[in-house]
């Protein structure tokens, strides 16, 4: 997929009316990341650095915590 910048630019190209590419940086509590890391299937992907929150594997916890998480928008 390339770098985060490359991915954001590619993704934004498919949605030209939404304001252009950005990177959304989110500080996710380690307890939520550990749910993914400790899952037998998702944990293998997370070991490569790609942490994906899926239903039943951290997504519900992430949604619950979302309003209080520190976020930073990095325009490209």
mmJSON file of the N, C-alpha and C atoms, coordinates in Angstrom:
{"data_MODEL":{"atom_site":{
"group_PDB":["ATOM","ATOM","ATOM","ATOM","ATOM","ATOM","ATOM","ATOM","ATOM","ATOM","ATOM","ATOM","ATOM","ATOM","ATOM","ATOM","ATOM","ATOM","ATOM","ATOM","ATOM","ATOM","ATOM","ATOM","ATOM","ATOM","ATOM","ATOM","ATOM","ATOM","ATOM","ATOM","ATOM","ATOM","ATOM","ATOM","ATOM","ATOM","ATOM","ATOM","ATOM","ATOM","ATOM","ATOM","ATOM","ATOM","ATOM","ATOM","ATOM","ATOM","ATOM","ATOM","ATOM","ATOM","ATOM","ATOM","ATOM","ATOM","ATOM","ATOM","ATOM","ATOM","ATOM","ATOM","ATOM","ATOM","ATOM","ATOM","ATOM","ATOM","ATOM","ATOM","ATOM","ATOM","ATOM","ATOM","ATOM","ATOM","ATOM","ATOM","ATOM","ATOM","ATOM","ATOM","ATOM","ATOM","ATOM","ATOM","ATOM","ATOM","ATOM","ATOM","ATOM","ATOM","ATOM","ATOM","ATOM","ATOM","ATOM","ATOM","ATOM","ATOM","ATOM","ATOM","ATOM","ATOM","ATOM","ATOM","ATOM","ATOM","ATOM","ATOM","ATOM","ATOM","ATOM","ATOM","ATOM","ATOM","ATOM","ATOM","ATOM","ATOM","ATOM","ATOM","ATOM","ATOM","ATOM","ATOM","ATOM","ATOM","ATOM","ATOM","ATOM","ATOM","ATOM","ATOM","ATOM","ATOM","ATOM","ATOM","ATOM","ATOM","ATOM","ATOM","ATOM","ATOM","ATOM","ATOM","ATOM","ATOM","ATOM","ATOM","ATOM","ATOM","ATOM","ATOM","ATOM","ATOM","ATOM","ATOM","ATOM","ATOM","ATOM","ATOM","ATOM","ATOM","ATOM","ATOM","ATOM","ATOM","ATOM","ATOM","ATOM","ATOM","ATOM","ATOM","ATOM","ATOM","ATOM","ATOM","ATOM","ATOM","ATOM","ATOM","ATOM","ATOM","ATOM","ATOM","ATOM","ATOM","ATOM","ATOM","ATOM","ATOM","ATOM","ATOM","ATOM","ATOM","ATOM","ATOM","ATOM","ATOM","ATOM","ATOM","ATOM","ATOM","ATOM","ATOM","ATOM","ATOM","ATOM","ATOM","ATOM","ATOM","ATOM","ATOM","ATOM","ATOM","ATOM","ATOM","ATOM","ATOM","ATOM","ATOM","ATOM","ATOM","ATOM","ATOM"],
"id":[1,2,3,4,5,6,7,8,9,10,11,12,13,14,15,16,17,18,19,20,21,22,23,24,25,26,27,28,29,30,31,32,33,34,35,36,37,38,39,40,41,42,43,44,45,46,47,48,49,50,51,52,53,54,55,56,57,58,59,60,61,62,63,64,65,66,67,68,69,70,71,72,73,74,75,76,77,78,79,80,81,82,83,84,85,86,87,88,89,90,91,92,93,94,95,96,97,98,99,100,101,102,103,104,105,106,107,108,109,110,111,112,113,114,115,116,117,118,119,120,121,122,123,124,125,126,127,128,129,130,131,132,133,134,135,136,137,138,139,140,141,142,143,144,145,146,147,148,149,150,151,152,153,154,155,156,157,158,159,160,161,162,163,164,165,166,167,168,169,170,171,172,173,174,175,176,177,178,179,180,181,182,183,184,185,186,187,188,189,190,191,192,193,194,195,196,197,198,199,200,201,202,203,204,205,206,207,208,209,210,211,212,213,214,215,216,217,218,219,220,221,222,223,224,225,226,227,228],
"type_symbol":["N","C","C","N","C","C","N","C","C","N","C","C","N","C","C","N","C","C","N","C","C","N","C","C","N","C","C","N","C","C","N","C","C","N","C","C","N","C","C","N","C","C","N","C","C","N","C","C","N","C","C","N","C","C","N","C","C","N","C","C","N","C","C","N","C","C","N","C","C","N","C","C","N","C","C","N","C","C","N","C","C","N","C","C","N","C","C","N","C","C","N","C","C","N","C","C","N","C","C","N","C","C","N","C","C","N","C","C","N","C","C","N","C","C","N","C","C","N","C","C","N","C","C","N","C","C","N","C","C","N","C","C","N","C","C","N","C","C","N","C","C","N","C","C","N","C","C","N","C","C","N","C","C","N","C","C","N","C","C","N","C","C","N","C","C","N","C","C","N","C","C","N","C","C","N","C","C","N","C","C","N","C","C","N","C","C","N","C","C","N","C","C","N","C","C","N","C","C","N","C","C","N","C","C","N","C","C","N","C","C","N","C","C","N","C","C","N","C","C","N","C","C","N","C","C","N","C","C"],
"label_atom_id":["N","CA","C","N","CA","C","N","CA","C","N","CA","C","N","CA","C","N","CA","C","N","CA","C","N","CA","C","N","CA","C","N","CA","C","N","CA","C","N","CA","C","N","CA","C","N","CA","C","N","CA","C","N","CA","C","N","CA","C","N","CA","C","N","CA","C","N","CA","C","N","CA","C","N","CA","C","N","CA","C","N","CA","C","N","CA","C","N","CA","C","N","CA","C","N","CA","C","N","CA","C","N","CA","C","N","CA","C","N","CA","C","N","CA","C","N","CA","C","N","CA","C","N","CA","C","N","CA","C","N","CA","C","N","CA","C","N","CA","C","N","CA","C","N","CA","C","N","CA","C","N","CA","C","N","CA","C","N","CA","C","N","CA","C","N","CA","C","N","CA","C","N","CA","C","N","CA","C","N","CA","C","N","CA","C","N","CA","C","N","CA","C","N","CA","C","N","CA","C","N","CA","C","N","CA","C","N","CA","C","N","CA","C","N","CA","C","N","CA","C","N","CA","C","N","CA","C","N","CA","C","N","CA","C","N","CA","C","N","CA","C","N","CA","C","N","CA","C","N","CA","C","N","CA","C","N","CA","C","N","CA","C","N","CA","C"],
"label_alt_id":[null,null,null,null,null,null,null,null,null,null,null,null,null,null,null,null,null,null,null,null,null,null,null,null,null,null,null,null,null,null,null,null,null,null,null,null,null,null,null,null,null,null,null,null,null,null,null,null,null,null,null,null,null,null,null,null,null,null,null,null,null,null,null,null,null,null,null,null,null,null,null,null,null,null,null,null,null,null,null,null,null,null,null,null,null,null,null,null,null,null,null,null,null,null,null,null,null,null,null,null,null,null,null,null,null,null,null,null,null,null,null,null,null,null,null,null,null,null,null,null,null,null,null,null,null,null,null,null,null,null,null,null,null,null,null,null,null,null,null,null,null,null,null,null,null,null,null,null,null,null,null,null,null,null,null,null,null,null,null,null,null,null,null,null,null,null,null,null,null,null,null,null,null,null,null,null,null,null,null,null,null,null,null,null,null,null,null,null,null,null,null,null,null,null,null,null,null,null,null,null,null,null,null,null,null,null,null,null,null,null,null,null,null,null,null,null,null,null,null,null,null,null,null,null,null,null,null,null],
"label_comp_id":["UNK","UNK","UNK","UNK","UNK","UNK","UNK","UNK","UNK","UNK","UNK","UNK","UNK","UNK","UNK","UNK","UNK","UNK","UNK","UNK","UNK","UNK","UNK","UNK","UNK","UNK","UNK","UNK","UNK","UNK","UNK","UNK","UNK","UNK","UNK","UNK","UNK","UNK","UNK","UNK","UNK","UNK","UNK","UNK","UNK","UNK","UNK","UNK","UNK","UNK","UNK","UNK","UNK","UNK","UNK","UNK","UNK","UNK","UNK","UNK","UNK","UNK","UNK","UNK","UNK","UNK","UNK","UNK","UNK","UNK","UNK","UNK","UNK","UNK","UNK","UNK","UNK","UNK","UNK","UNK","UNK","UNK","UNK","UNK","UNK","UNK","UNK","UNK","UNK","UNK","UNK","UNK","UNK","UNK","UNK","UNK","UNK","UNK","UNK","UNK","UNK","UNK","UNK","UNK","UNK","UNK","UNK","UNK","UNK","UNK","UNK","UNK","UNK","UNK","UNK","UNK","UNK","UNK","UNK","UNK","UNK","UNK","UNK","UNK","UNK","UNK","UNK","UNK","UNK","UNK","UNK","UNK","UNK","UNK","UNK","UNK","UNK","UNK","UNK","UNK","UNK","UNK","UNK","UNK","UNK","UNK","UNK","UNK","UNK","UNK","UNK","UNK","UNK","UNK","UNK","UNK","UNK","UNK","UNK","UNK","UNK","UNK","UNK","UNK","UNK","UNK","UNK","UNK","UNK","UNK","UNK","UNK","UNK","UNK","UNK","UNK","UNK","UNK","UNK","UNK","UNK","UNK","UNK","UNK","UNK","UNK","UNK","UNK","UNK","UNK","UNK","UNK","UNK","UNK","UNK","UNK","UNK","UNK","UNK","UNK","UNK","UNK","UNK","UNK","UNK","UNK","UNK","UNK","UNK","UNK","UNK","UNK","UNK","UNK","UNK","UNK","UNK","UNK","UNK","UNK","UNK","UNK","UNK","UNK","UNK","UNK","UNK","UNK"],
"label_asym_id":["A","A","A","A","A","A","A","A","A","A","A","A","A","A","A","A","A","A","A","A","A","A","A","A","A","A","A","A","A","A","A","A","A","A","A","A","A","A","A","A","A","A","A","A","A","A","A","A","A","A","A","A","A","A","A","A","A","A","A","A","A","A","A","A","A","A","A","A","A","A","A","A","A","A","A","A","A","A","A","A","A","A","A","A","A","A","A","A","A","A","A","A","A","A","A","A","A","A","A","A","A","A","A","A","A","A","A","A","A","A","A","A","A","A","A","A","A","A","A","A","A","A","A","A","A","A","A","A","A","A","A","A","A","A","A","A","A","A","A","A","A","A","A","A","A","A","A","A","A","A","A","A","A","A","A","A","A","A","A","A","A","A","A","A","A","A","A","A","A","A","A","A","A","A","A","A","A","A","A","A","A","A","A","A","A","A","A","A","A","A","A","A","A","A","A","A","A","A","A","A","A","A","A","A","A","A","A","A","A","A","A","A","A","A","A","A","A","A","A","A","A","A","A","A","A","A","A","A"],
"label_entity_id":["1","1","1","1","1","1","1","1","1","1","1","1","1","1","1","1","1","1","1","1","1","1","1","1","1","1","1","1","1","1","1","1","1","1","1","1","1","1","1","1","1","1","1","1","1","1","1","1","1","1","1","1","1","1","1","1","1","1","1","1","1","1","1","1","1","1","1","1","1","1","1","1","1","1","1","1","1","1","1","1","1","1","1","1","1","1","1","1","1","1","1","1","1","1","1","1","1","1","1","1","1","1","1","1","1","1","1","1","1","1","1","1","1","1","1","1","1","1","1","1","1","1","1","1","1","1","1","1","1","1","1","1","1","1","1","1","1","1","1","1","1","1","1","1","1","1","1","1","1","1","1","1","1","1","1","1","1","1","1","1","1","1","1","1","1","1","1","1","1","1","1","1","1","1","1","1","1","1","1","1","1","1","1","1","1","1","1","1","1","1","1","1","1","1","1","1","1","1","1","1","1","1","1","1","1","1","1","1","1","1","1","1","1","1","1","1","1","1","1","1","1","1","1","1","1","1","1","1"],
"label_seq_id":[1,1,1,2,2,2,3,3,3,4,4,4,5,5,5,6,6,6,7,7,7,8,8,8,9,9,9,10,10,10,11,11,11,12,12,12,13,13,13,14,14,14,15,15,15,16,16,16,17,17,17,18,18,18,19,19,19,20,20,20,21,21,21,22,22,22,23,23,23,24,24,24,25,25,25,26,26,26,27,27,27,28,28,28,29,29,29,30,30,30,31,31,31,32,32,32,33,33,33,34,34,34,35,35,35,36,36,36,37,37,37,38,38,38,39,39,39,40,40,40,41,41,41,42,42,42,43,43,43,44,44,44,45,45,45,46,46,46,47,47,47,48,48,48,49,49,49,50,50,50,51,51,51,52,52,52,53,53,53,54,54,54,55,55,55,56,56,56,57,57,57,58,58,58,59,59,59,60,60,60,61,61,61,62,62,62,63,63,63,64,64,64,65,65,65,66,66,66,67,67,67,68,68,68,69,69,69,70,70,70,71,71,71,72,72,72,73,73,73,74,74,74,75,75,75,76,76,76],
"pdbx_PDB_ins_code":[null,null,null,null,null,null,null,null,null,null,null,null,null,null,null,null,null,null,null,null,null,null,null,null,null,null,null,null,null,null,null,null,null,null,null,null,null,null,null,null,null,null,null,null,null,null,null,null,null,null,null,null,null,null,null,null,null,null,null,null,null,null,null,null,null,null,null,null,null,null,null,null,null,null,null,null,null,null,null,null,null,null,null,null,null,null,null,null,null,null,null,null,null,null,null,null,null,null,null,null,null,null,null,null,null,null,null,null,null,null,null,null,null,null,null,null,null,null,null,null,null,null,null,null,null,null,null,null,null,null,null,null,null,null,null,null,null,null,null,null,null,null,null,null,null,null,null,null,null,null,null,null,null,null,null,null,null,null,null,null,null,null,null,null,null,null,null,null,null,null,null,null,null,null,null,null,null,null,null,null,null,null,null,null,null,null,null,null,null,null,null,null,null,null,null,null,null,null,null,null,null,null,null,null,null,null,null,null,null,null,null,null,null,null,null,null,null,null,null,null,null,null,null,null,null,null,null,null],
"Cartn_x":[0.817,0.0,0.85,2.13,2.981,2.939,3.33,3.345,1.932,1.771,0.474,0.094,1.074,0.805,0.318,0.982,0.568,-0.852,-1.124,-2.444,-3.52,-3.252,-4.221,-4.492,-3.461,-3.634,-4.44,-4.132,-4.861,-6.334,-6.584,-7.952,-8.726,-8.092,-8.752,-9.107,-8.328,-8.607,-9.981,-10.427,-11.737,-12.89,-12.581,-13.607,-13.226,-13.212,-12.696,-13.473,-14.706,-15.508,-15.37,-14.481,-14.398,-13.244,-12.566,-11.594,-10.134,-9.817,-8.411,-7.869,-6.649,-6.072,-5.589,-5.777,-5.238,-4.873,-4.056,-3.798,-4.439,-5.238,-5.831,-5.008,-4.321,-3.501,-4.318,-4.438,-5.255,-4.421,-4.455,-3.786,-4.764,-4.557,-5.44,-4.818,-5.59,-5.051,-4.515,-3.427,-2.766,-3.701,-4.625,-5.558,-6.421,-6.772,-7.584,-6.72,-5.519,-4.604,-4.29,-4.157,-3.849,-4.961,-6.195,-7.288,-6.983,-6.517,-6.161,-4.911,-3.898,-2.64,-2.82,-3.753,-3.961,-4.93,-5.532,-6.418,-5.568,-5.898,-5.053,-4.909,-5.947,-5.88,-5.415,-6.091,-5.734,-4.353,-3.934,-2.621,-1.488,-1.664,-0.621,-0.449,-1.556,-1.492,-0.918,-1.335,-0.852,0.657,1.199,2.648,3.423,2.78,3.437,3.318,2.57,2.393,1.062,0.234,-1.071,-2.146,-2.537,-3.542,-4.911,-5.759,-7.116,-8.128,-9.035,-10.078,-11.313,-11.736,-12.85,-13.94,-15.178,-16.224,-15.767,-15.883,-15.475,-13.99,-13.224,-11.77,-11.354,-11.879,-11.466,-12.288,-13.112,-13.864,-14.885,-15.602,-16.593,-15.918,-14.788,-14.044,-13.505,-13.043,-12.541,-13.671,-14.815,-15.967,-16.378,-16.364,-16.752,-15.762,-14.483,-13.45,-13.283,-13.758,-13.491,-13.675,-14.783,-14.96,-13.84,-13.219,-12.191,-10.765,-10.585,-9.231,-8.61,-7.304,-6.572,-6.406,-6.788,-6.711,-5.988,-5.296,-4.624,-4.813,-5.274,-5.436,-4.201,-3.556,-2.347,-2.689,-2.899,-3.203,-1.995,-2.262,-1.185,-1.169],
"Cartn_y":[-1.205,0.0,1.253,1.124,2.304,2.988,4.235,5.007,5.484,5.98,6.538,7.707,8.501,9.63,9.145,8.12,7.564,7.013,6.262,5.669,6.755,7.796,8.881,9.582,9.825,10.491,9.603,8.307,7.379,7.301,7.184,7.098,8.379,9.539,10.826,11.017,10.424,10.556,9.975,8.994,8.399,9.212,10.236,11.08,12.553,13.052,14.4,15.542,15.32,16.392,16.473,15.679,15.63,16.42,17.227,18.139,17.763,16.658,16.309,15.359,14.896,13.877,14.421,13.622,13.891,12.55,12.624,11.466,11.789,10.867,11.021,10.181,10.844,10.173,10.075,8.876,8.636,7.895,8.363,7.668,6.655,5.389,4.315,3.692,3.561,2.951,1.541,1.229,-0.063,-1.223,-1.034,-2.094,-2.496,-1.519,-1.804,-2.426,-1.923,-2.508,-3.958,-4.223,-5.577,-6.579,-6.109,-7.001,-7.56,-6.693,-7.121,-7.994,-7.548,-8.3,-9.706,-9.879,-11.172,-12.09,-11.587,-12.412,-13.312,-14.621,-15.525,-15.141,-14.599,-14.239,-12.796,-11.848,-10.434,-10.137,-10.91,-10.703,-10.893,-11.8,-12.008,-10.774,-10.146,-8.919,-7.781,-7.694,-6.627,-6.711,-7.911,-8.081,-7.401,-7.193,-6.503,-4.986,-4.514,-3.075,-2.561,-3.417,-3.022,-3.472,-2.582,-2.914,-2.538,-3.554,-3.332,-3.743,-2.837,-3.083,-3.593,-4.797,-5.457,-5.759,-6.003,-6.412,-7.637,-7.557,-8.649,-8.662,-7.782,-7.726,-6.266,-5.639,-4.295,-3.148,-3.404,-2.299,-1.69,-2.529,-1.999,-1.16,-1.645,-0.907,0.408,0.384,1.608,2.622,2.162,3.068,3.689,2.899,3.413,4.476,4.245,5.171,6.378,6.297,7.295,8.751,9.127,10.546,11.123,10.298,10.791,10.612,10.044,9.806,11.062,11.183,12.29,12.019,13.008,12.862,14.076,13.818,14.917,14.702,15.739,15.693,16.299,15.544,16.007,16.205,17.468,17.725,17.411,16.936,16.643,17.617],
"Cartn_z":[0.0,0.0,0.0,0.257,0.294,1.641,1.654,2.891,3.238,4.448,4.852,3.944,3.565,2.67,1.303,0.766,-0.527,-0.444,0.624,0.794,0.897,1.673,1.841,0.515,-0.248,-1.553,-2.507,-2.514,-3.375,-2.964,-1.672,-1.162,-1.472,-1.279,-1.517,-2.989,-3.883,-5.313,-5.664,-4.909,-5.14,-4.574,-3.795,-3.164,-3.341,-4.579,-4.855,-4.204,-3.794,-3.202,-1.688,-1.092,0.365,0.969,0.189,0.77,0.664,0.066,-0.134,0.912,0.687,1.56,2.899,3.929,5.263,5.892,6.909,7.762,9.098,9.605,10.933,11.892,12.785,13.79,15.074,15.61,16.803,17.837,19.065,20.168,20.747,20.407,20.872,22.114,23.186,24.407,24.136,24.771,24.582,24.902,25.833,26.196,25.001,24.171,22.985,21.891,21.705,20.717,21.095,22.383,22.836,22.51,22.414,22.006,20.615,19.722,18.364,18.397,19.111,19.166,19.722,20.65,21.295,20.553,19.481,18.672,17.767,17.68,16.896,15.427,14.824,13.396,13.225,13.86,13.717,14.268,15.252,15.85,14.867,13.905,12.891,12.017,11.648,10.851,11.688,12.939,13.822,14.016,13.989,14.157,13.038,11.892,10.775,10.898,11.915,12.109,11.623,11.038,10.51,11.491,12.41,13.422,12.882,12.715,12.195,13.259,13.533,14.522,13.786,14.111,13.44,14.464,13.987,14.926,15.715,17.018,17.89,18.211,17.579,17.803,17.996,19.032,19.411,18.858,17.838,17.227,18.19,18.914,19.863,20.948,21.428,22.463,21.91,20.672,20.042,19.863,19.418,19.246,20.58,21.626,22.942,23.422,23.185,23.648,22.729,21.49,20.45,20.879,21.524,21.864,22.737,23.554,24.464,23.979,22.785,22.289,21.699,21.848,21.259,19.772,18.951,17.498,16.909,15.8,15.104,13.613,12.916,11.471,10.842,9.958,9.28,7.806,7.378,5.967,5.085,3.888,2.948,1.793],
"occupancy":[1.0,1.0,1.0,1.0,1.0,1.0,1.0,1.0,1.0,1.0,1.0,1.0,1.0,1.0,1.0,1.0,1.0,1.0,1.0,1.0,1.0,1.0,1.0,1.0,1.0,1.0,1.0,1.0,1.0,1.0,1.0,1.0,1.0,1.0,1.0,1.0,1.0,1.0,1.0,1.0,1.0,1.0,1.0,1.0,1.0,1.0,1.0,1.0,1.0,1.0,1.0,1.0,1.0,1.0,1.0,1.0,1.0,1.0,1.0,1.0,1.0,1.0,1.0,1.0,1.0,1.0,1.0,1.0,1.0,1.0,1.0,1.0,1.0,1.0,1.0,1.0,1.0,1.0,1.0,1.0,1.0,1.0,1.0,1.0,1.0,1.0,1.0,1.0,1.0,1.0,1.0,1.0,1.0,1.0,1.0,1.0,1.0,1.0,1.0,1.0,1.0,1.0,1.0,1.0,1.0,1.0,1.0,1.0,1.0,1.0,1.0,1.0,1.0,1.0,1.0,1.0,1.0,1.0,1.0,1.0,1.0,1.0,1.0,1.0,1.0,1.0,1.0,1.0,1.0,1.0,1.0,1.0,1.0,1.0,1.0,1.0,1.0,1.0,1.0,1.0,1.0,1.0,1.0,1.0,1.0,1.0,1.0,1.0,1.0,1.0,1.0,1.0,1.0,1.0,1.0,1.0,1.0,1.0,1.0,1.0,1.0,1.0,1.0,1.0,1.0,1.0,1.0,1.0,1.0,1.0,1.0,1.0,1.0,1.0,1.0,1.0,1.0,1.0,1.0,1.0,1.0,1.0,1.0,1.0,1.0,1.0,1.0,1.0,1.0,1.0,1.0,1.0,1.0,1.0,1.0,1.0,1.0,1.0,1.0,1.0,1.0,1.0,1.0,1.0,1.0,1.0,1.0,1.0,1.0,1.0,1.0,1.0,1.0,1.0,1.0,1.0,1.0,1.0,1.0,1.0,1.0,1.0,1.0,1.0,1.0,1.0,1.0,1.0],
"B_iso_or_equiv":[0.0,0.0,0.0,0.0,0.0,0.0,0.0,0.0,0.0,0.0,0.0,0.0,0.0,0.0,0.0,0.0,0.0,0.0,0.0,0.0,0.0,0.0,0.0,0.0,0.0,0.0,0.0,0.0,0.0,0.0,0.0,0.0,0.0,0.0,0.0,0.0,0.0,0.0,0.0,0.0,0.0,0.0,0.0,0.0,0.0,0.0,0.0,0.0,0.0,0.0,0.0,0.0,0.0,0.0,0.0,0.0,0.0,0.0,0.0,0.0,0.0,0.0,0.0,0.0,0.0,0.0,0.0,0.0,0.0,0.0,0.0,0.0,0.0,0.0,0.0,0.0,0.0,0.0,0.0,0.0,0.0,0.0,0.0,0.0,0.0,0.0,0.0,0.0,0.0,0.0,0.0,0.0,0.0,0.0,0.0,0.0,0.0,0.0,0.0,0.0,0.0,0.0,0.0,0.0,0.0,0.0,0.0,0.0,0.0,0.0,0.0,0.0,0.0,0.0,0.0,0.0,0.0,0.0,0.0,0.0,0.0,0.0,0.0,0.0,0.0,0.0,0.0,0.0,0.0,0.0,0.0,0.0,0.0,0.0,0.0,0.0,0.0,0.0,0.0,0.0,0.0,0.0,0.0,0.0,0.0,0.0,0.0,0.0,0.0,0.0,0.0,0.0,0.0,0.0,0.0,0.0,0.0,0.0,0.0,0.0,0.0,0.0,0.0,0.0,0.0,0.0,0.0,0.0,0.0,0.0,0.0,0.0,0.0,0.0,0.0,0.0,0.0,0.0,0.0,0.0,0.0,0.0,0.0,0.0,0.0,0.0,0.0,0.0,0.0,0.0,0.0,0.0,0.0,0.0,0.0,0.0,0.0,0.0,0.0,0.0,0.0,0.0,0.0,0.0,0.0,0.0,0.0,0.0,0.0,0.0,0.0,0.0,0.0,0.0,0.0,0.0,0.0,0.0,0.0,0.0,0.0,0.0,0.0,0.0,0.0,0.0,0.0,0.0],
"pdbx_formal_charge":[null,null,null,null,null,null,null,null,null,null,null,null,null,null,null,null,null,null,null,null,null,null,null,null,null,null,null,null,null,null,null,null,null,null,null,null,null,null,null,null,null,null,null,null,null,null,null,null,null,null,null,null,null,null,null,null,null,null,null,null,null,null,null,null,null,null,null,null,null,null,null,null,null,null,null,null,null,null,null,null,null,null,null,null,null,null,null,null,null,null,null,null,null,null,null,null,null,null,null,null,null,null,null,null,null,null,null,null,null,null,null,null,null,null,null,null,null,null,null,null,null,null,null,null,null,null,null,null,null,null,null,null,null,null,null,null,null,null,null,null,null,null,null,null,null,null,null,null,null,null,null,null,null,null,null,null,null,null,null,null,null,null,null,null,null,null,null,null,null,null,null,null,null,null,null,null,null,null,null,null,null,null,null,null,null,null,null,null,null,null,null,null,null,null,null,null,null,null,null,null,null,null,null,null,null,null,null,null,null,null,null,null,null,null,null,null,null,null,null,null,null,null,null,null,null,null,null,null],
"auth_seq_id":[1,1,1,2,2,2,3,3,3,4,4,4,5,5,5,6,6,6,7,7,7,8,8,8,9,9,9,10,10,10,11,11,11,12,12,12,13,13,13,14,14,14,15,15,15,16,16,16,17,17,17,18,18,18,19,19,19,20,20,20,21,21,21,22,22,22,23,23,23,24,24,24,25,25,25,26,26,26,27,27,27,28,28,28,29,29,29,30,30,30,31,31,31,32,32,32,33,33,33,34,34,34,35,35,35,36,36,36,37,37,37,38,38,38,39,39,39,40,40,40,41,41,41,42,42,42,43,43,43,44,44,44,45,45,45,46,46,46,47,47,47,48,48,48,49,49,49,50,50,50,51,51,51,52,52,52,53,53,53,54,54,54,55,55,55,56,56,56,57,57,57,58,58,58,59,59,59,60,60,60,61,61,61,62,62,62,63,63,63,64,64,64,65,65,65,66,66,66,67,67,67,68,68,68,69,69,69,70,70,70,71,71,71,72,72,72,73,73,73,74,74,74,75,75,75,76,76,76],
"auth_comp_id":["UNK","UNK","UNK","UNK","UNK","UNK","UNK","UNK","UNK","UNK","UNK","UNK","UNK","UNK","UNK","UNK","UNK","UNK","UNK","UNK","UNK","UNK","UNK","UNK","UNK","UNK","UNK","UNK","UNK","UNK","UNK","UNK","UNK","UNK","UNK","UNK","UNK","UNK","UNK","UNK","UNK","UNK","UNK","UNK","UNK","UNK","UNK","UNK","UNK","UNK","UNK","UNK","UNK","UNK","UNK","UNK","UNK","UNK","UNK","UNK","UNK","UNK","UNK","UNK","UNK","UNK","UNK","UNK","UNK","UNK","UNK","UNK","UNK","UNK","UNK","UNK","UNK","UNK","UNK","UNK","UNK","UNK","UNK","UNK","UNK","UNK","UNK","UNK","UNK","UNK","UNK","UNK","UNK","UNK","UNK","UNK","UNK","UNK","UNK","UNK","UNK","UNK","UNK","UNK","UNK","UNK","UNK","UNK","UNK","UNK","UNK","UNK","UNK","UNK","UNK","UNK","UNK","UNK","UNK","UNK","UNK","UNK","UNK","UNK","UNK","UNK","UNK","UNK","UNK","UNK","UNK","UNK","UNK","UNK","UNK","UNK","UNK","UNK","UNK","UNK","UNK","UNK","UNK","UNK","UNK","UNK","UNK","UNK","UNK","UNK","UNK","UNK","UNK","UNK","UNK","UNK","UNK","UNK","UNK","UNK","UNK","UNK","UNK","UNK","UNK","UNK","UNK","UNK","UNK","UNK","UNK","UNK","UNK","UNK","UNK","UNK","UNK","UNK","UNK","UNK","UNK","UNK","UNK","UNK","UNK","UNK","UNK","UNK","UNK","UNK","UNK","UNK","UNK","UNK","UNK","UNK","UNK","UNK","UNK","UNK","UNK","UNK","UNK","UNK","UNK","UNK","UNK","UNK","UNK","UNK","UNK","UNK","UNK","UNK","UNK","UNK","UNK","UNK","UNK","UNK","UNK","UNK","UNK","UNK","UNK","UNK","UNK","UNK"],
"auth_asym_id":["A","A","A","A","A","A","A","A","A","A","A","A","A","A","A","A","A","A","A","A","A","A","A","A","A","A","A","A","A","A","A","A","A","A","A","A","A","A","A","A","A","A","A","A","A","A","A","A","A","A","A","A","A","A","A","A","A","A","A","A","A","A","A","A","A","A","A","A","A","A","A","A","A","A","A","A","A","A","A","A","A","A","A","A","A","A","A","A","A","A","A","A","A","A","A","A","A","A","A","A","A","A","A","A","A","A","A","A","A","A","A","A","A","A","A","A","A","A","A","A","A","A","A","A","A","A","A","A","A","A","A","A","A","A","A","A","A","A","A","A","A","A","A","A","A","A","A","A","A","A","A","A","A","A","A","A","A","A","A","A","A","A","A","A","A","A","A","A","A","A","A","A","A","A","A","A","A","A","A","A","A","A","A","A","A","A","A","A","A","A","A","A","A","A","A","A","A","A","A","A","A","A","A","A","A","A","A","A","A","A","A","A","A","A","A","A","A","A","A","A","A","A","A","A","A","A","A","A"],
"auth_atom_id":["N","CA","C","N","CA","C","N","CA","C","N","CA","C","N","CA","C","N","CA","C","N","CA","C","N","CA","C","N","CA","C","N","CA","C","N","CA","C","N","CA","C","N","CA","C","N","CA","C","N","CA","C","N","CA","C","N","CA","C","N","CA","C","N","CA","C","N","CA","C","N","CA","C","N","CA","C","N","CA","C","N","CA","C","N","CA","C","N","CA","C","N","CA","C","N","CA","C","N","CA","C","N","CA","C","N","CA","C","N","CA","C","N","CA","C","N","CA","C","N","CA","C","N","CA","C","N","CA","C","N","CA","C","N","CA","C","N","CA","C","N","CA","C","N","CA","C","N","CA","C","N","CA","C","N","CA","C","N","CA","C","N","CA","C","N","CA","C","N","CA","C","N","CA","C","N","CA","C","N","CA","C","N","CA","C","N","CA","C","N","CA","C","N","CA","C","N","CA","C","N","CA","C","N","CA","C","N","CA","C","N","CA","C","N","CA","C","N","CA","C","N","CA","C","N","CA","C","N","CA","C","N","CA","C","N","CA","C","N","CA","C","N","CA","C","N","CA","C","N","CA","C","N","CA","C","N","CA","C","N","CA","C","N","CA","C"],
"pdbx_PDB_model_num":[1,1,1,1,1,1,1,1,1,1,1,1,1,1,1,1,1,1,1,1,1,1,1,1,1,1,1,1,1,1,1,1,1,1,1,1,1,1,1,1,1,1,1,1,1,1,1,1,1,1,1,1,1,1,1,1,1,1,1,1,1,1,1,1,1,1,1,1,1,1,1,1,1,1,1,1,1,1,1,1,1,1,1,1,1,1,1,1,1,1,1,1,1,1,1,1,1,1,1,1,1,1,1,1,1,1,1,1,1,1,1,1,1,1,1,1,1,1,1,1,1,1,1,1,1,1,1,1,1,1,1,1,1,1,1,1,1,1,1,1,1,1,1,1,1,1,1,1,1,1,1,1,1,1,1,1,1,1,1,1,1,1,1,1,1,1,1,1,1,1,1,1,1,1,1,1,1,1,1,1,1,1,1,1,1,1,1,1,1,1,1,1,1,1,1,1,1,1,1,1,1,1,1,1,1,1,1,1,1,1,1,1,1,1,1,1,1,1,1,1,1,1,1,1,1,1,1,1]
}}}
